[in-house]
Amino acid sequence: MTALVLALIAGAVVGLALGALGGGGSVLAVPALIYLLGFTPSAATAASLIIVAATSATALYAHARDGHVAWKVGLLFVAAGIIPAYLAGAAAGRVPEAVLTVAFAVIAALAAVRMFRPSSSRPPRRIRPGRAAGAGAGLGAVTGFLGVGGGFLAVPALVSVLGLTMRRAVGTSLLVITVNSLAALIARTGTGGGLDWALIGPFTGAAILGAWDGRRLSVGVSGDSLQKVFAGVLLAVALFMLIDVIA
């Protein structure tokens, strides 16, 4: 199977995850770029941020049109996370790649375990600006350090910490992912080595198309089901990456 075909398939899967789950794009894109397309880890993280930023922005439009974006919470997350994302992105280049990989896998696994917990049946709690800003700053730092969009952490935070419904958390996380990815990408400019645009372009195009299908999928599937699928994907990828590092 040629690299171009693999890029198209992987891009479609990443788009489906972002469109339906509001996250999981980078956590799927980085391993795909490394293990399927032969990118170095540094180039893969830079390319992933490009792919996820473009795809998230497209998916955000569709979710916003359907009224599934909590703008106040999302903008608080964004404002608090931009500077931490930039600073952490600049510092990440000094950390050994094996350490980054292990940290990436551990955080993904912890987020997956949390998402497997049953959703609360209580009404959403009142949004506290301080709580939202603190979660946004932490998310921004993780985004910059690990080279991911952060949706796989934004969705659990929006659901468990701030009390949004799963469907609104999915839409709101796309706003956070778009801005954090751009901030982290700017910080990593020049650190990703040569990027293969002949693969990144088709990958991104397939991801954007997949995101539209993912958004339609999210409409027909219950929030709890989406949450468990999301958690299962995160846990599988985390285990794979840990095994690869140990081996």
C-alpha positions in Angstrom: 0.0 0.0 0.0 1.5 3.3 -1.0 2.2 6.1 1.4 -0.4 8.3 -0.3 -3.1 5.8 0.3 -2.1 5.3 3.9 -2.1 9.1 4.4 -5.7 9.3 3.0 -6.9 6.4 5.2 -5.2 7.8 8.3 -6.5 11.3 7.6 -10.1 10.1 7.3 -9.9 8.3 10.7 -8.4 11.3 12.4 -11.2 13.5 10.9 -13.9 11.1 12.1 -12.4 11.2 15.6 -12.3 15.0 15.7 -15.7 15.5 14.2 -17.5 12.9 16.3 -15.5 13.0 19.5 -14.1 16.5 19.7 -10.6 15.1 20.2 -8.3 12.2 19.6 -7.0 13.7 16.4 -3.4 14.3 17.5 -3.4 11.2 19.6 -4.1 9.2 16.4 -2.3 11.4 14.0 1.1 11.3 15.7 1.4 7.5 15.8 0.1 7.3 12.2 2.7 9.7 10.9 5.5 7.9 12.7 4.6 4.3 12.2 2.8 4.4 8.9 4.4 7.2 7.0 7.9 7.2 8.4 8.0 10.7 10.0 10.5 11.4 12.8 8.8 12.2 16.1 9.6 15.9 15.9 8.3 16.2 12.4 5.3 14.1 13.2 4.3 16.4 16.1 4.7 19.5 14.0 2.7 18.0 11.1 0.0 16.7 13.5 -0.5 20.3 14.8 -1.0 21.5 11.2 -3.4 18.7 10.4 -5.4 19.0 13.6 -5.7 22.8 13.5 -7.1 22.8 10.0 -9.5 20.0 10.7 -10.7 21.3 14.0 -11.4 24.7 12.6 -13.6 23.0 9.9 -15.4 20.8 12.4 -15.9 23.7 14.7 -18.0 25.6 12.1 -20.4 22.6 11.8 -20.8 22.2 15.6 -21.3 25.9 16.1 -24.0 26.0 13.5 -25.8 23.3 15.4 -25.5 25.2 18.7 -23.1 22.8 20.4 -20.4 25.2 21.4 -20.2 26.8 24.8 -18.4 29.9 23.7 -17.9 31.5 27.1 -16.2 28.4 28.5 -14.2 27.8 25.3 -12.9 31.4 25.2 -11.8 31.2 28.8 -9.9 28.0 28.0 -8.4 29.6 25.0 -7.3 32.8 26.8 -5.8 30.9 29.7 -4.0 28.3 27.5 -2.3 30.3 24.7 0.8 31.4 26.7 1.3 28.1 28.5 1.0 26.3 25.1 3.6 28.6 23.5 6.1 28.3 26.4 5.7 24.6 26.8 6.1 24.1 23.1 9.3 26.0 23.1 10.6 23.9 26.0 9.6 20.6 24.6 12.5 20.6 22.1 15.0 20.2 25.0 13.4 17.0 26.3 14.4 13.5 25.1 11.9 12.1 22.6 11.5 8.9 24.7 10.4 10.9 27.7 7.9 12.8 25.6 6.5 9.6 24.3 6.0 8.1 27.7 4.4 11.2 29.1 2.1 11.3 26.1 1.0 7.7 26.6 0.5 8.1 30.4 -1.6 11.2 30.1 -3.7 9.6 27.4 -4.3 6.5 29.5 -5.3 8.6 32.5 -7.7 10.6 30.5 -9.2 7.3 29.0 -9.7 5.8 32.5 -11.5 9.0 33.6 -13.8 8.9 30.6 -14.8 5.3 31.2 -16.5 6.5 34.4 -20.3 6.9 34.0 -21.5 10.3 33.2 -23.2 12.2 36.1 -27.0 12.4 35.8 -27.0 15.7 37.8 -27.8 19.0 36.0 -24.7 20.8 34.7 -23.0 22.9 37.5 -22.6 26.6 37.2 -19.4 27.5 35.3 -16.8 29.2 37.5 -14.3 31.4 35.6 -11.4 30.5 37.9 -12.0 26.8 37.4 -12.3 27.2 33.6 -9.1 29.3 33.4 -7.1 26.9 35.6 -8.1 23.9 33.5 -7.4 25.9 30.3 -3.9 26.9 31.4 -3.0 23.3 32.3 -4.4 22.0 29.0 -2.4 24.6 27.1 0.8 23.5 28.8 0.2 19.9 27.9 -0.7 20.8 24.3 2.5 22.7 23.8 4.7 20.1 25.6 3.3 17.0 23.9 2.6 18.5 20.5 -1.1 17.6 20.5 -4.2 19.6 20.0 -5.4 18.7 23.5 -8.9 17.5 22.7 -8.4 14.2 24.4 -7.9 16.2 27.6 -10.3 19.0 26.9 -13.3 16.8 26.6 -12.8 15.1 30.0 -12.1 18.5 31.6 -15.2 20.0 30.1 -17.4 17.0 31.1 -16.0 16.1 34.5 -14.6 19.4 35.8 -17.0 22.0 34.3 -20.1 19.9 34.0 -20.9 20.3 30.3 -22.8 17.6 28.5 -20.8 15.4 26.2 -22.2 16.9 23.1 -21.4 20.5 24.1 -18.0 19.4 25.3 -17.3 17.9 21.9 -18.1 21.2 20.1 -16.4 23.4 22.6 -13.2 21.4 22.6 -12.8 22.1 18.9 -12.4 25.8 19.6 -9.8 25.0 22.2 -8.0 22.6 19.9 -7.8 25.0 17.0 -6.2 27.9 19.0 -3.9 25.8 21.2 -2.6 23.9 18.1 -1.8 27.2 16.3 0.0 28.5 19.4 2.0 25.3 19.9 2.8 25.2 16.2 4.2 28.7 16.2 6.4 27.8 19.2 7.7 24.7 17.3 8.5 26.6 14.1 11.8 25.3 12.8 12.0 22.3 15.1 10.1 19.8 13.0 12.7 19.3 10.3 11.7 18.9 6.7 7.9 18.3 6.4 6.7 16.2 3.6 3.8 18.3 2.2 3.0 15.7 -0.5 1.7 13.6 2.4 0.6 16.3 4.8 -1.7 17.9 2.2 -3.7 14.7 1.3 -3.8 13.7 5.0 -5.3 17.1 5.9 -7.8 17.0 3.1 -9.0 13.5 4.1 -9.2 14.6 7.7 -11.4 17.6 6.9 -13.8 15.5 4.9 -13.8 12.9 7.6 -14.7 15.5 10.2 -17.9 16.3 8.4 -18.9 12.7 8.5 -17.9 12.5 12.2 -20.1 15.4 13.0 -23.1 13.7 11.5 -22.2 10.5 13.3 -22.2 12.4 16.6 -25.8 13.4 16.0 -27.0 9.9 15.7 -25.1 8.3 18.6 -25.7 8.9 22.4 -23.2 10.9 24.4 -22.3 8.0 26.7 -21.6 5.8 23.7 -19.3 8.5 22.2 -17.6 8.9 25.5 -16.8 5.2 25.8 -15.6 4.9 22.2 -13.3 7.9 22.8 -11.9 6.3 26.0 -11.3 3.0 24.2 -9.4 4.6 21.4 -7.2 6.6 23.9 -6.4 3.5 26.0 -5.5 1.4 23.0 -3.1 4.0 21.6 -1.6 4.7 25.0 -0.8 1.0 25.5 0.6 0.6 22.0 3.0 3.6 22.5 4.2 2.4 25.9 4.9 -1.1 24.6 6.8 0.4 21.7 9.0 2.5 24.0 9.7 -0.5 26.3 10.5 -2.8 23.4 
